[in-house]
Structures are given as structure tokens and as C-alpha cells.
Amino acid sequence: MPRRLLLALLALTLALPLYAQRTDSALSEGEIEQLREAAYLPNDRLLIFIKLLDTRDRKIQDLYAHPRKPGREQDTHDLLEEFTSISDELNDNLDDYGPRHYDIRKALPKLLDATERWSSDLKSPPDNDAYNVSRRLALEAVRDLHEQAAQLIEEQKTWFLAHPPPKEDKNAPLGMPRQENQHS
């Protein structure tokens, strides 16, 4: 009997990590790959997140722009869940980029504009119990993104005013900062 219990516990311990690795991701493999490729380019990564959220937003709007199809409410629910998941992932990235002073000044205004658009768009489908909770969570995620983007814009202005990045040398290899003249 103790041996069976030990085997059952062992099987359970092995099964839990496998369960956690299931692909319940809101992102497709292609979208994950896009984010991976931009892992070291924070501005580009933020722009990809904006594109992904725009895609989900557009799909939700398309559900209501065309004649009603069966399952529309469930599709809306699922897309709102994906939207919230991607928004939360973007928010985690912003949490990482801010304190590390990554220069994301080009992407932040675009994110701020997008949050205003998303907030309006997500309110447009009619009320329905099938997705109202998911919509509320998506709107909260958008509000959090908006607040964080606005705060980061101010923080980045202040930081980069006090710590200007090195200028690029037009003759240096791509992405390399300009070398200051050094006297020997």
C-alpha cells in the first residue's frame, strides 16, 4: 500500500508541471515568436503588443459589424479574455522597463493613444451576461495600461533629460554609440 501511495504522489508531481505548461496562451505561436524576436528591443516589443491588442480589438468590433452569427457572445468573451491576458503581459513588461530606464519614449505615446481607443471600443458591444465580467476586466486592464503609460512618459522625460543617451555615430556599425575623442 505505501508503494502505491508513493507512486501516486510521484505521478501527481510529474503531472502538475505538465499541466502548467499547457498552451492556454492568448497568443499564437507566430505572435509569441514576434515577441521573442523583439525581446531586446523594448520599443519594438511595445509596438508588437499594441498591434496584438489592436487585432483582438478589431476582431471584437467585426463580430458586431456583421450580421449576428451563432456563438458571437462566446467569441466576444474569449476575445476579451485574450485581450486582458495580453494587456496584463504588456503591463508586466512596462513594470520591468520603467525601473530599468529602457528608452521606450517613442512607443509610449502610441500606447497612450491606443488605450483611449480600446477603452471606447470595448464598451461598444451591447451588454450581455456572457461577457460583461470579461469586458469589465479588459477595461480595468486598459485603464491600468493608460495610467502606467502616462506615468512612464513623465518618468522617461525626467530621466532622459538628466541622463541623455549617447548619440549615434553615423560611421559606426548599426546601433553602436558614438565614440568620444580620447586623448592619449
N, C-alpha and C positions, 0 to 999 in steps of 0.2 A: 504494500500500500504506500509506504513512504516514497518508493521509487516512482510510482505513478504520479504522485503529487509533485515530485521534483521534475519529472518530465513535462508535466502540465505547466508548471511555472516557467521552465526553460522555453517551452513553445510560446507562452504568452510574452515573455521578454523579447523573444525574437520577432514576434508578430507586431508588437507596438511600433518599433521603428519603421517597419514596412508600411503600416497603416499611415504613419505620419508623412511618409514620402509619396503618398498617392498624389496624382496630378489633379487636384481640385483647384488649380490655379485659374484666376480670371484671365490669364494671358495665354495666348497660343505659343507654340514653340518658336515661331518666327518672331513674335513680339519679344519673347524672352531673349532671343538671340540679338535683336536690335539693342536691347538694354545692356546686354553683356558687352557688345562691341563699343558702347559709349560709356562704359564703366569709369574710364579715366578722363572723360570729357564732360564735366558736370553741366555746362551749358547745353551741350548736345543731348545729354541724358534727360534734362528737364524738358527740352523741346519734344523728345520722343514721348515722354509721359503725357504732355499736353496733346500730342497727336492721338495717343491711345484713348485718352478720355474724350477727345472730340469724336472719335469713331463711335464710342459707346453712346455718346450724346446724340449723334446723328442717327444711329440705329433706333434709339427710343423715339426720336421725332418722326422717323419714317414709319414706325408702327401706327402712328396716329394720322399721318398724312395720306394714307391709302385706305381703301375700304377695309372694314374690320375682318380679320381672319381669326379662325378658331385658335385659341391658345395665346392671344395677344396679351392678356393680363399676366400670364405666367412668363412670357417672353420679357415683358416690361420688368417684372420682379427680378428675373435673372440678370438682365442688363443693369438694373440699378445695383444689384449685389456686386456685379463685376466693377461697376463704376466706383462704388465705395471701396472695394478692395484695392483697386489701382490708386485711388486717391490717398488711401492710408499708406501705401508703399511710397508714393511721391512725398507725402508728409514726412515719412521716416528719412528719406533722402535729404530733405530740407533740414531736418534735425541734425543730420550729420554734416552737411555742407556749411551751415551757418557758423558754428563754433570753430570750424577749421579754416574759416575765411577763404573758402573757394570762391573764385571770381565768377559769380553767376548773375552779374548785373544785366547782361543782355537778355537773359531768359525771364527774369523776374517780372518785368512789366508785361510781358506776353502772358505769363501765368496769371497775373492780377486781372488783366482783361478777360482772359478765358474764364476765370471763376465767376465773374459777373454774368457772362453769357450762360454758363452752365446753371447758375442759380436760377436764372429766369427760365431756361429751357426745361429744367427738371420739374418745375411747377406746372408746366403746360398740360400734361396728360390729366384727364378728369380723375376725380377721387375714386378710389377703388380699394376695398379691403384687401385685395390680393397683393397689393404692392405699396400701400400707404406707409407702412412701417419702413420698408426698404427705401422709399423715397425720402422719408424724414432722416434716415441715417446718411443717405447720399448728400442731402442738403447740409447736414451738420459737417460732413467731411469737406464739402466745398467751402463752407464758412471758415473752417479751421485752416484750409489752404489759403484762403483770401487773407485772413489775419496774419498768418505766418509770412506770406509773400510781402505784405505791406510792411511788416516789421523788419524783414530781411533787407528790403530795399533801403530803408533808413540806416540799418546797421552797416550795410555794404558801402553806402555813400560815406559814412563817417570813417569806417575802417580804411577804405582805399584813398580817402583824402589824406589821412595820416600816414598810410603805408602804400604809396603808389607802386604798382607793379613795374618791373624793369621793362624798358622799351625794347621792341624787337629790332634786331639788326637786319636790314634788307639784304645784306650779303651773307648772313649766317644761314646755316641749314634751317629748314622749316621748323618753327616752334622754339628755336633757341634764342635766349635773350641776348641783347647787345652786350658785347664785352667792353667794359670801361678801359680806357687807356691806363696801362700800368707802367709806372716809371721804375726802371731797374736801378 
